[in-house]
Amino acid sequence: DTGVSQNPRHKITKRGQNVTFRCDPISEHNRLYWYRQTLGQGPEFLTYFQNEAQLEKSRLLSDRFSAERPKGSFSTLEIQRTEQGDSAMYLCASSLGGAGGEQYFGPGTRLTVT
Amino acid sequence: DQQVKQNSPSLSVQEGRISILNCDYTNSMFDYFLWYKKYPAEGPTFLISISSIKDKNEDGRFTVFLNKSAKHLSLHIVPSQPGDSAVYFCAARDGYAGGTSYGKLTFGQGTILTVHP
C-alpha cells in the first residue's frame, strides 16, 4: 500500500506565474478531494472528483484554479496567475466513499508565492 | 461561518494521564465525525471516526464520544504518550444530499497536544 502521494512537496514561485500540482491517490479509491490549509487553520475543501467527474467545487476555487482527473486516476491542480494569498499547503485525499468514508491524505504541496 | 470549532488551541498533559480534546459543531446534517492527527510537514493521519447515530466509538487508547443534543464531540486518549504530541483536527462529513453523499470534510482549527514525559 503506497498511500497518497503528491508532487512536488515544495514549490516557490513568483507572483503571476502558473503552477501545477499532482496527486496520485490510493489505487482502488474512486473519490479524490483537494483541500487547502493555511497557517493556524484546518484544511478547507476545494474540490471533489468521483472517478473522472468533478462533482463539487468550493467557492474558494476562483476561476484561476482548475483541477482535472483524467481517466479517474491521478489528479492535477493548476493555479494560474498566482497571488501571494495563494501561499498555503495544498492537500490531496482519497477515499472509497460509503459508510465512514475515511479520507486518506497525502503529505501535501507547500506553495510559497513571492 | 465556522461550522466546526475547536475552542482550545493547545493542551498540555503528563505522560500516562488522560488527554481530552473537544469539538463543537453547528450543522445537524453532518453524518460522520472524524479525528485526524497531524505532524509538521505531513498530511493529516486518520485516527478514529463515529457515525452520527452512535454515541461512542473506541479503538485501543482512543475513544470518541458524541453528544448530538449538545452538538459536541470529544476525543479521549488514555494513557497519553509523548508520541501523541501533534496537532489534532476534528472533522465532520457532509451527510446525504438528494441521495448522494459527496463526503467533503469540514475541519476545526486544530488543537496542539503536548504530552510531557
Interface residues (C-beta under 8 A of the other chain):
Chain A: V4 Q6 R31 Y33 Y35 G40 Q41 G42 P43 E44 F45 Y48 Q50 L55 E56 L91 A93 S95 G97 A99 G100 G101 E102 Q103 Y104 F105 G106 P107 G108
Chain B: V4 Y32 L34 Y36 A41 E42 G43 P44 T45 F46 S49 S51 F89 A91 R93 S101 Y102 G103 K104 L105 T106 F107 G108 Q109 G110
